């Protein structure tokens, strides 16, 4: 082997060794509606042969949409970690909370199509009003999911974020397909802009259903708690909200 070929081979081997040994840290910068209003980010980690990793530079990406999926390719013999960052111009830090941990999943149908993740995370991005509101009252209102205005966007409090995460795995949304962009190492996927208003409407609908279910559960519990001898409760017809009374 000639000298230059040997040098190239050694460089490639050293690069592969570095990739295999390193921890891949993906920094995700929050922006736009996701930064201001909060939302849900699904993070998928895709083990990949070191030779197929484009570079050793720590990967970064910007996430803007209130529902986003991020796919990270990392060396299959290495490890990975995710970090959320605020926009450069922001005075506040990013605030997130882990909603759930995903196990192994089916192959990706967009982005890095065909690759199988070894797991991932579902993360809620807190709205600014919840962690950086002007007062304790405004922060509490945001944590309860209270928003004002006829054109208000769906809230991203803990309950409403779970509603969105579940909604995106239901038909027809899981069949719409996300639009992805990025690099050979990181893909960021989101709902096509043409469906944004429809998604907001479906999200509001499911938030309302979840709140109605909680009201119904509380009404049933209040009925049974109204007396020690209550054996059965029945719905009261023609009421403005779920109401139950002891059955005769």
Buried (B, 14 or more C-beta within 10 A) or exposed (E): EEEEEEEEEEEEEEBBEEBBEBEBBBBBBBBBBBBBBBBBBBBBBBBBEBEEBEEBEEBBBBBBBBBBBBBBBBBBBBEBEBEBBBBEEBEEEBBBEEBEEBEEEEEBEEBBEEBEBBBBBBBBBBBBBBBBBEEEEBBEBBBBBEBEEEEEBBBBBBBBBBBBBEBBEEEEBEEBEBBBEBEEBBBBBBBEEEBBEEBBEBBBEBBEEBBEEEEBEEBBEEBBEEEEEBEEBEBEEEEEEBBBBBEE
